[in-house]
Amino acid sequence: MSLIEAQKRVLSGMRPTGRLHLGHYHGVLKNWIQLQHEYDCMFFVADWHALTTHYEEPAVIQDNVWQMVIDWLASGVNPGSAELFIQSRVPEHAELHLLLSMITPLSWVERVPSYKDMVTKSNERDLSTYGFLGYPVLQSADILIYKAGKVPVGADQVPHVEMTREIARRFNHIYGRDAGFEELAEEAIKKLGRKNAKLYRDLRRDFMEQGLQGSLDTAVALVSDQQNIPLGDRDRLFGYLEGGGKVILPEPQALLTEASVMTGLDGQKMSKSYGNTITLREAPDSVDKKIKTMTTDPARIRRTDPGDPDKCPVFKLHEVYSDDNRRQWAREGCTSAGIGCIDCKKPLIEAVLAEQQPMRERARQYEENPDLVKSIIAEGCEKARSVAKSTLEEVRAAMGLDYR
């Protein structure tokens, strides 16, 4: 696969820490389902990442892995449109992690905001481990091993993608400059033909001197369209555009996803750690009971007391599941005491159950046939490993590790 084709690839992963809930669906999976029709998507189970924080609980990880994959499939992630695989089944991730750790400054790892935040907030677990410190480098390896062009993340994860870009840049700077790189690049330019060679030089100059991103994009497209140029020359031309060396590990872009904070049963963010979740495949009776017993505006003690929707967790669910007319009905009914809290909750119960119904139906075939799930993952792992091996061969060669 060419560099340009790889840049159309989207990579994303999830840690297997338990069954997925509606917060995962609205925050991540709905986005995956849309992306799988627009990009070459690879979605992986980040089981090694789970070990960075839950290394004392290996017994639960395996069951969590399979249940999470079933949740993916139940939600609408399609193995015919995306590759699904398990991180630890592709050991090339680990080798690239090791090799990248050789060139990653310690200060880069220590400044990652989520690292500091988790160490500060984790009172129950000892996170002062080498594995936890290095997990941002492992994340970079996860992305770079597939030369993924896009990484869907929320705003809080952008620093991780930026660090991956810095690592890729540093790697290319150190290892992408073969002897006589400039001379080889100049020879490659001549192969473009007189007209395209002049255009390439003009666009490169505009980018190098004025930082015009449009010129860089046009030049990249120009090189990509040249089908008769050897792959090595094309890579040199890509690298030469930015003044560096050959692009071995391309820099990914963060694909910002729309923030979606799903409210839990107690009004906080829906999270397993808060015990306030509704799982994707939860039984209807349980969903009905959980929503009926949800906390409401504490000032509304009696049925005749008016309430404040802005202080009620139930109304936050209306913002996810109801249209404008339904939200207006709930707001007016609450503030005037025209409806009771159970009345307000009834359409939410119906909406959640309607959303879950196709998930439960899709999940049934996988729950009854676990071998089908394993075969989907096995196929995804095989395809992922083929890509990863190819990248690692390039990395080893660049670092002088391709012994003959």
Stockholm file with secondary structure:
# STOCKHOLM 1.0

chainA/1-404         MSLIEAQKRVLSGMRPTGRLHLGHYHGVLKNWIQLQHEYDCMFFVADWHALTTHYEEPAVIQDNVWQMVIDWLASGVNPGSAELFIQSRVPEHAELHLLLSMITPLSWVERVPSYKDMVTKSNERDLSTYGFLGYPVLQSADILIYKAGKVPVGADQVPHVEMTREIARRFNHIYGRDAGFEELAEEAIKKLGRKNAKLYRDLRRDFMEQGLQGSLDTAVALVSDQQNIPLGDRDRLFGYLEGGGKVILPEPQALLTEASVMTGLDGQKMSKSYGNTITLREAPDSVDKKIKTMTTDPARIRRTDPGDPDKCPVFKLHEVYSDDNRRQWAREGCTSAGIGCIDCKKPLIEAVLAEQQPMRERARQYEENPDLVKSIIAEGCEKARSVAKSTLEEVRAAMGLDYR
#=GR chainA/1-404 SS CCHHHHTTEEEEEECCSSCCBHHHIIIIIHHHHHHTTTSEEEEEECHHHHHHHHTTCHHHHHHHHHHHHHHHHHHTCCTTTEEEEEGGGCTHHHHHHHHHHTTSCHHHHHTCHHHHHHHHHCSSSCCCSHHHHTHHHHHHHHHHTTTCSEEEECGGGHHHHHHHHHHHHHHHHHHSCCTTHHHHHHHHHHTTCHHHHHHHHHHHHHHHHHCCHHHHHHHHHHHHTCTTSCHHHHHHHHHHHTTSCCCSSCCCEEEECCCCCCBCTTSSBCCGGGTCCCBTTCCHHHHHHHHHTCCCCTTCCSTTSCCCGGGCHHHHHHHHHCCHHHHHHHHHHHHTTCSCHHHHHHHHHHHHHHHHHHHHHHHHHHHHCHHHHHHHHHHHHHHHHHHHHHHHHHHHHHTTCCCC
#=GC SS_cons         CCHHHHTTEEEEEECCSSCCBHHHIIIIIHHHHHHTTTSEEEEEECHHHHHHHHTTCHHHHHHHHHHHHHHHHHHTCCTTTEEEEEGGGCTHHHHHHHHHHTTSCHHHHHTCHHHHHHHHHCSSSCCCSHHHHTHHHHHHHHHHTTTCSEEEECGGGHHHHHHHHHHHHHHHHHHSCCTTHHHHHHHHHHTTCHHHHHHHHHHHHHHHHHCCHHHHHHHHHHHHTCTTSCHHHHHHHHHHHTTSCCCSSCCCEEEECCCCCCBCTTSSBCCGGGTCCCBTTCCHHHHHHHHHTCCCCTTCCSTTSCCCGGGCHHHHHHHHHCCHHHHHHHHHHHHTTCSCHHHHHHHHHHHHHHHHHHHHHHHHHHHHCHHHHHHHHHHHHHHHHHHHHHHHHHHHHHTTCCCC
//
